Amino acid sequence: MATYALKANIREALGKKNEALRENGLIPSVLYGHGIKNQNLSVKRNDFLKIYQTAGTSSLIDLQIDETKPVKTLIHDIQSDPKSSEIIHIDFYQIKENEKITTEVELEFIGEAPAVKELGGILVKNYDEIEIECFPKDLELIDTIKVDLSVLKTFNDAIHIKDLKVPAEIKIMVSPDEVVALVTEPEEEKIEVPVAEVPAEPELAEKKGKESEEGGAPVEKAEAEKIEKADKTAEKK
């Protein structure tokens, strides 16, 4: 892993005065670390962006403050404007060569999963980067962690943290049984079956009438005929 160099200056401006720095192409920053005094700094935006695009948060940066001897640091945190996404503050963490550090390393997915190419499955990635622990000098042993997708031949296959290959000096700070990537079955296309239409009210009434003619008079008609017959019998008497 490469080491990058960046210049910084002691920053006197604090609070709202930092806006003036940003307008002049500088990013307010702070340097801290175990056993050292915090220092308020500023770095040139363009210089920092060139490094950050390739170094990310897992590469060592030799930070030179004014004319002092450079110190080895990691980018520990970045604050961005929620509207413009522009970086407005940086936290640098000064490391010690004899102390282990934790940082994030990017996963590099290589190859093609047969379960995707041949079976039409869907590749699912649960991690883009993972946390590691090591001594600062051991960061030079690793740029990214490669993940070979060609082992995903069926929907039952999965790549776990324990399957990742890293140098012995690097410790992965994630549970070995965590799944890094797998392939799921494609979603079945649902075919909608038309629902039988329910007859409208007039049709129901018509159907009821027909059934009455075939199977006998409706209740109302039978009652009317019964009353009419009773009247005729009374007249004869």
Beta strands, then each sheet from edge to edge (+ up, - down):
strand 1: 4-10
strand 2: 26-33
strand 3: 39-44
strand 4: 61-65
strand 5: 71-80
strand 6: 87-94
strand 7: 101-110
strand 8: 122-125
strand 9: 129-134
strand 10: 145-148
strand 11: 158-160
strand 12: 171-172
strand 13: 179-184
sheet 1: 1+ 3- 2+ 6+ 5- 4+ 1+
sheet 2: 10+ 7+ 9- 12+
sheet 3: 8+ 13- 11+
end
